[in-house]
């Protein structure tokens, strides 16, 4: 059973569970503060492949299989996959998950894809359309640089506002079988555009969308920030996080004590020279998979609002002078009794 709440949210009366997860990251991520928590850390960011794109596909396949095996399921038991990535036509997903031979809904929510895929998976399970659904996403530093900015061989200088795309993939099995963690609600985001045109400053472009979704979650569920142990944004980084806090203060909410950003957690900003922090679909997904779910499972946290953030641009739109709209999807994740 589900209940529509407010303007943009759903509350699951019989909540679906996150039964298992799997994650894989690159060498740089493995050297960061969360390095010991990841399931797999690659020695080579090509992961045995010949191209960056193929490497990203391999990450998706491996994280998906890890999650399925951890749930003690077979791939034939997975009814649907919701998955996406940052590349054109979502090629990391299509080539990575093709061999699983499972019905697939391909998604594009930019770096908010972890929230989008988990939301749709939860809705599908809660509505009774599937017992087991897989939510998957990924990003890769080198493939994203080629897609959106410059190939690494160009050697361009990164501005201080730029973030570092996380090389990583995570997968989640969402199902009816009880586990220690449940998805109790979602708040689906809207496209928010404040007219930012700097494609190197993703935090500033995405912060207004994060603010809108978090504020709407408070309104729809009639909840205060302190009722969450953490309000976790995806990849606003240091610049976007400050903007988010200021924007929410203007709306009457101070989330300073509760706020956490995956882009600030996954790298050591100074030691690893990541400027504004981490970004990419893999940033929030792997942080949720490796760190946040464990905090919930082991009762160090009881309830979080997970809000991955995405910048909805392409090289075409940017080169034609368009702004960079943002979107953010909220997922309420709780420790189950």
N, C-alpha and C positions, 0 to 999 in steps of 0.2 A: 504494500500500500504506500502511496505517496500523497503529499499534500502541497498544493501550490501555496507559497508564502510570499506576501507582499507583491512587488512588481517584477522581480527577476529571479526568485529563488524557489527551490523545492526542498521540502523536508521529507525524509524517508521514514515512514512509520515502522517499516520492517527494513532496516538498513542493510545494504550489501556489505560484504567484508572484503578487505584486502587480504587475500589468503596467502600470497607469497610475492616475492619480488626478486629481481636479479639485476645486477649492474656491472658495467665494465667501463674503465676509463683509460686515458692515455698516461704517458710517463709523467708529464708535468702535474697532472691532477693527483697522481700517486705520491708526488713529492710535497703536496700541500697539507694543510692541517687535518684533513679528513682521510688522508692516504691509507691508513691502516684499516679503515672501515669498509673499503670497497671489496666487492667479491673478486674482481679480476683487474689487475693493473698491467697494461701492456708494456713490454720492453721496447717495442717499436711501434710508433703511431701508424704505421702502414698495416699492422696486424697481419703480416704475411701476404698482403695483396700488392698489386702493382700501381694502383692509383688511390688517391685520398678518398674518392667517392666509394670505391669498392671496399676500402677499409671501414668506412662508416656503415655500409651494408652488413659487413661481417660483425660489427659491434651489435647491430640490431638483432641479427639472427642469434648471436650467442646470449645476449641478455634475455631474449624471449625464451630460448630453450632452458636457460637457467631457472627462470621464473616458473615455467611449466613443470620442470623436474622437481623444483622445491615444493610445489603444491601436490606432488605425487600424482600428477595427471599425465595423460598422453596428449599429444597435439590434436588427436581426433576428438577429444572431449571438449576442446575449445570451440565454442559456437561461433564467435565473431572476434575479429581483431579491429581495434581502433588505433591507428598509428599515423605518424607523419614526421617530417623533418624540415630542414631549411632549404633544401636544394630544389631547383626547378623541376616541376612535375613529381616532386617527392620521390626521387629516384633511389635514395638510400633505403627508403621503406619498401618500394616495389621490388627491387632486386634482393634486398635483405630477407624479406619475409615470404618471397614467392615459393620457396621449397617447403614451407610449412603446410601449404595447400589447405589453408583455412580461410573462410569468407572474410574479406577485408573491406573496411571503410577507411579510405585514405583521407587524412586531415591536413589542413594547413592553418595553424594558429600562430605561426612564427614561434617565438620562444615561450608562448603560453600553451603549447601543444600538450604538455603533461597534464595541465588542468583540464583542457578540453577533452582529451582522451579518457581521463578518469571520470569526468562528469558524464560523458556519454555511456561509458561502461556501467557506471552505477545506475543510470536511468534504465538501461536495457535489462539489467539483472533485477532491479526493483520492480519493473513492470512485468516480469515473468517471461520475457522473451528469450532468456538464456540462463543456464546455471553457472557457466564459466565464460568469462570474457577476458581478453588480453588487451591491455593498454600499453603502447610502446612509443618511445620517441628517441631521438638522437641528435647530436651535432658533432662536428669535427672542425677543429681550428683551421686546418689547411683547406678543406673543401668550402667552408664558409667564406674564408678570405678570397678564394677564387670566384665564388658566386657573387659576393656583394661588394668587394673592394678590389684588391689587386692580388695576383698570384704572388706567392712568397718570394719567388725569384726576382720580383721587381724591387724588393728591398725598401719599400716606402717607410717613412717615419710615422709612427703612430702618435696622434695627439694625446694629451693627458686625459682628456674626457673619454677616450676610447676604452672599451672593455676587451677582455680576452675570451674568445669563444672556447667553451669547454669541449674537449674531446671526450665524449662519453655517451653511453646509452643506458637506459633503464627500462624495465618491463615490469608490469604488475598484473597478477591474476586477481580479478574481481569476481566474486561469486557468492553463492548462497551458503556455502559451508562456513560455519563459525570459526573465527580466528580471534586474535587479540586486538585487532584494529578494524574499525568500521567507518564507512562513509555515511555520516548522518544527514548531510545536506549539501546543496550546491547553490552558488550564486553565479549565474551566467553573465559575462561581461558584455558591454556595448563598445562599439568603436568610438574612441575619443580622440579628437584631433585639436591640439593647441597651436598648430601651425609651425611646429619645430621642423627646420629644414636641414639640420646638421646630422647627416647619417652616421657620423662618428660619435655622436652623443646620444646613445640609445636610452640611457637612464632618464634624461630630460624628456624624451619623447614618450616613454612608457609610464612615467610617474602619474600623470593625470588619469590614465586608465585604471591604474592600481587604486588610486584614491576613490574613483567613482565606484568601483566594484566593492571595495572594503566598506565604504560609507553605505552602499545599498544593502550589504550584508547586515550591518548594524540595524538599519531601518527595517528590513524585511523580517529579521528574526527577533527584533526588539531586544537587542543584546548590547552590552557594554564591552569595551576593549579588554577589561580585566577578566572577563569570563573566559578568555582564551589564554592558554599558557604562552603561546607564541602566535603572532600574525606574520606569516612567512611570505615575503615576496620572492619572485623568481630570480631576476637578474637586473635589478635597478642599480646595483653597485653603490659606490660611495656618493656619487653626485645625485642620482635619482632617489636614493633613500632619504637624503636631506630634503629634497623637494617634496616627496610624498608626505613626510611628517609635517612640513609647513602647510601643505594643502589641506590635510585633515584637521589641523588646528584651526584653520579658517572655517571649517564646518562644525567646530565644537568638540572634536575628539583628539585626545593626545595619546598616541600609541607608542611613545618613546620607549616605555618599559617593555612592551610586548613585541616590538618589531624586530624581525630578523630577516636578513636578505641572503639568499643562497650565493649570490655573486660576491658577497663579502666573506662568506664562510669557507668557500672551497679553495681559495688561494691565500697565500701570505702576500699581501699587497707589496710590501717593501722587498722582501727576500726574493720574490718571484717576478718582480717588475711587471705586474699586471695592470698598472695604471688605475682605472676606475673599478676594477674587479672582474669577476667572471660573467659570462653571458652564454646564450645559446640554449636550445631545447634541452641539451644534456645537463645544463647547470642545475636547474631546479629538480629535474627528474632524478639525477644520481644523488643529490643531496637528500631528497625525500627518501629514496630507496635505502641508501647506506647509513644515514644518520637519524633523520627525524622519525622514521618508523620504529627504529630500535628504541628511541627515547620513549615513544608511546608504549611499545610492547613491554618495556621494563619499568613502566610506571614512573619515569622521571618527568613525563608530561602526561596530561590527561586529555587535552583538547587543543587542536590547532586549527587556524584558518590558513590554508595553503593557497597562495595566489600567484601562480606563474604569470609573467608579463611578456607581451609580444609586441614587436614593432612591425607594422604591416607595410613594408616597403619592398620594392624590387629595384634592380638596376635600371629598368625602364622608367619607372615612376620617378626615381631620384634624378636621373639624367634629364628628364622632361620638366624638372623644376617643381615637382609635387612635394608636399609636406610628408611627414612621417607619422601616420596615425598609430595609435596604440590600442591594445585590448588586453584584458586580464580576466581570468576565470577563477572564481573562488570555490574551493572544496573544503568542507568542514570534515575533519578527520578526528575521530575520538578513539580512546582506548575502550575496548568493550569489556564488560564485566564477566 
